[in-house]
């Protein structure tokens, strides 16, 4: 039987790039997102580039009955094409980058419906699906902010903390049961994608922040100078969605539980957890976030 891969949030950014990578690996793909025009563009591009079939489904996964209908569409497509769903990627999500009390409560609740509720629902459905058929891959797209606290992006950071903890717990449960279901959390760093535009991030601040870090205590003998240059490089270092997707799919097939990319973010997370207090790290992030929003 043939193999299907499903990607939510597939109309742009990492989701679109993951769809291309899975098609390149020979999978027929089911692409889901809200914007029909963008989905059709991705569908056309995939079918022009690769000898696979791409299906589209326009859906707001934040609405419970809509995501249930989407699951039925996925299963029906698999039955009618005599294929099995081998990969499911929870990528749909968005961020709100503003003071919590000054932004719309309805937007924060919508974020929770998409980033947490929908991801939890799909994870439950497809873990059971994979265990019934004997194998499968579940990738939940988290973020490096899943290891942090995020003032001025409170619900977004909190949602990614949930995704990170939840996915690692599911992976541990799966290993204890000795199943053939691979469960992985993808943790990208700064990405050159449409996400920042939708979230309202002013990316021109990245280079300014980098210069500020690098200009302070830059003596070659100063540990703070080294850290300043390091954090400056981090703020300037933005990966492409395609490079993240290629790295993620490669390591998913290697059955990794947690994939962080670009890889230097591992060192930033280590430094934060090892050398900074939780309060001080949060203060740093608060200053960075405040300078990145409009």
N, C-alpha and C positions, 0 to 999 in steps of 0.2 A: 504494500500500500504506500501511497505517496504521503508526504509530510507537509503539514501546514504550520505556519507560525503566525501568531496574532500579536499586533502591536497597538496599544492605545496611545493617544497623543501623537499620531504618526504623520500629522500634516506639516510639521516643521521641526527644526532643531534636532535633538538627540533621537527622538522617535522616528523621524524621517530617515536619519542616518542608520539607525538600527534596522529599519525595514530594508534599506539598500544592502546592508551587510548580510542579512538573512537570505535575501533573494540571490545574492552572489554565492551563497553557500548551497543554493539549489532548492530552497524552500518556496512553495507557493505562500503568499502572504495575505492576511486579512488586515486591512488598515482601518483604524477607527480614530475619529476626531469629530469636532463639531463642524468644521468648515468643509463643505462639500467640494467647493472649487479647488481648494488646496489638495484635498485627498485625490481628486481626479488627476491633478497635475502629477502628484507622486506616483499614482497608479500608472499613468502613461509613461513616465520616465522609466520606471522599473521594467515594464513590459518591453520597452524599446531596448533596454540595456541587457536584459537577461531572458533566458528561455524559461520563464515561469509565468504563472498567472497571479495577478493581484486583484483582490476583491476590496471593495470599499463599503464602509458603513458609517453614516453620519449619526453621532450620538453625543449627548451630554451625559457623561458617566456619573455626574453628581446627582442625577435623578434616578431614584431606585427602580421604578418600573422600566425605565429606558435601558438601564444596564442589564436587567433581566431579559429584555427582548434581544439585546445584543448577544448575550450568551446563547440564546436559542438560535440566533442567526449563525453563530460560529459552529455550533454542533450540527445544525442542518446542512451547512456548507460542507462540513467534513463527511457527513453521511452521503450526500448527493454526489460528491466527487470521489467517493470511496477512498478517503484519506483519513489520517488521524492528526489531531492537534498535538504537536510535539513541543512547541515553544509558546509560552504566553509571557508577554512583557507588559508590566504595569508601568507605563511611562506618563500617562496623563497627569497633569498637575499644573498649578500656577502659584505665584507668590504675590504678596502684598507688602510693599516696602514703604512704610509710613508709621507714624505714631499710632499705636493701637486706638487710643481714645479719640483721635481726630479722623479716623477712617471709618468706612461703612461697616456696621456690624453684620449686615446681610452678606457682604463680601467675605468677611472672615468665616461666617458659617458656611458659605458656598465652598470656600477653600477646604474646610474640614470634610465636607461631603465628597469632594473630588480626591484630595490628597490622602485622606485616611479611610473614609467609609467605603469608597469604591474599591480602593486597593485591597482592603480587607475582604470585601465580598468576592472579588475575582480570585484572590489567593485561595480562599476556602473552596470555591467552585472547582478551580483547576488543579489544586493539590489532590482532591478526591478523584477528579477525572484522570489524572496521570497515574494515580495508584491503582485505579481500576484497570487501566490499559497496560500497566507494568513499567512505564517510564515516562519521562518528560522533563522539561526545563521551565522553571519559573524565575524570571528576573524582575525584581522590584527596583525601580530607579529611585535611589535615595540621593544623597549629596554629601559633600564633606561637611556641610553645616549640620548634618545629622549627629555630629560629635560636639556641637557647640550650642551656646545660648545666644539668641539673636535679638537684642533690642532694636526697635524700628523695623523689625521683620518677625515679630514674635510668633504669630501663628504659623508662618512658613517654616521657620527653624524648628518649632515644636512639632510640626507635622513630619519633618524629615527625621527628627529624633525618634518619633514613633515608628516610621518606616524602617529605620536602621535596627532598632531593638527588636521589633516584631519579626523582621525577616531573618535576623540571626537566630532568634528563638525557634522559628519554623525550621530552619536548616538543621539545628541541633536535634529537634524532634524527629526529623526525617532520617538523620544519621542513626539515632537510637533505634528506630524501627527497621533499619537496614533496607530502606527502599531504594529504588532507582530513580527517584525524583530529585533532581538537582535544584536547589533553591539558593539564589544569589542576590546580594545587594550590590548594586552599582553606585559608586560614590564619586561622581565627577566634581572637579573643582570649577574654576571660572571657565565658562564656555562661551564661545562666540556664536550666539544663536539669537533667535527672536524672543527668547524667554525674557531677557532683560528689558526689551522694549515693552512687552506686555506688563511686566512687573513695575514699570516706571523707574527703572534704574538709569541714572545718568552716567554712562560708562566713561565719559571724558574725565571724571574724577579719578579714575584708576591711576593714570600716569602722574597726576598731581600728588596723590597719596604716596606713590612709589618714590617720587623725588623727595618728599618730606621725610620718609623713613631713611632714604639713602644719604641725605645731607646731614643727618644727626650722628655725631660720634663716629665718624668714618675713619678714624685712625687705624692703621693696619694692626696696631697692637691692642686695639680695644675689642673686647668681646661684643660690646654693644654696637660697635661699628659693623662687625660681621653680621650681627642680627639685623641691623638696619638695612644692609645690602640684601640680606636674604628676604626680609619682608617686602622690600622694594621689588625684588625680582618676582615674588609671588603675585603682587598686585598687578604687575605688568604681564605676567605669564598667563595667557589665555589660550586654551586648547580649542581645536576645531571639533565640531560635533562628529565629523566623520572619523577623526582619529580616536575619539572616545569610543565610538560604536565598534570600530574594528578591534580595539583592545578588549572591549567588554565581551563581544561574541567569542573571540578566541579563548578567553579565560572562562567563560561560561561552559564551553565544551571541555575545558580542563577540570570542571567541577569545583571551581573556587567558590567559597562562601561570600567573601567580601572582596570587591575589586575597587581600588582607589586609583583615579587617573585624572590628571598627570601624576606620576608616581611621587614627585617631590612633595605633594600634599601629605603623604605619610609622615614625613619628617616634621611638617608644621603641626600635625595632630600630636605627634610624640612630644614636641617641645611644649605645646600647650598643656598636655596632661602631666608632663614630668616636671616642668620648671615654673609654670604660672599657676597662681591660685585661681579658683573658679571665679571669684569676684573680679580679679584683675583682668583675666581673659575676657570676661563679659564687658568690662569697661573699654577694652581695646576694640572689641567688635562694635560696641555702641558708637564709638567715635568714627570707625570706618563706615558703618552703615549710614550714619547721619550725613556724612560727606558725599555718599553715593546717591542719595535720593534727591529728587528735585526740590 
